Amino acid sequence: MSYDEVEIEDMEWNEELQAFTYPCPCGDLFQITKEDLRLGEEIARCPSCSLFITVVYNPEDFTDRPDKSKKTPAQPSPVAEIGKVEALDVQ
């Protein structure tokens, strides 16, 4: 049974560990990586004791799918240059 349920927003990103962390009662930190979250893992474990927590998060926030809202802007199509039209000498 999970020690607790914790929202991902309540966890802290630890750059050194490259993991989201949350304080464990034993004094260490529960940890879960972005890769774990991408794979659908929801359990953050403490490396120092047997406790673990359930992380509540939106799996879509960690998928590798391209974000539809971040589309690359369309590149302009090249336009043919119109050459100079010489005036006809009409008399």
Residue, then its C-alpha position, 0 to 999 in steps of 0.5 A: m500500500s502506498y504511503d501517500e498520493v502526491e500531485i506532481e505539482d507538489m513535487e520538486w525537480n532535482e537537477e542533480l538527480q534528474a528526478f522529481t522528488y518529495p520528502c520521505p519521513c525517513g529523511d531521504l527523498f522519494q524519486i521518480t524520473k521523467e522517463d519513468l513518467r513517460l513509461g506510465e510509472e506512477i510510483a516514486r520510491c525512496p532509496s533509503c527505506s521501503l516506503f513509496i508514494t503514488v504520483v498523480y499526474n497527467p500522462e499526456d504531459f510526459t508523452d513524446r508526441p509532438d505538441k499540436s499547439k507548437k506547430t512550426p510556422a509554415q515557410p513562405s513559398p518562393v514566388a516567381e519574380i516578374g521581370k521588367v516589362e520594357a515599354l514598346d516603342v509605338q508610334 
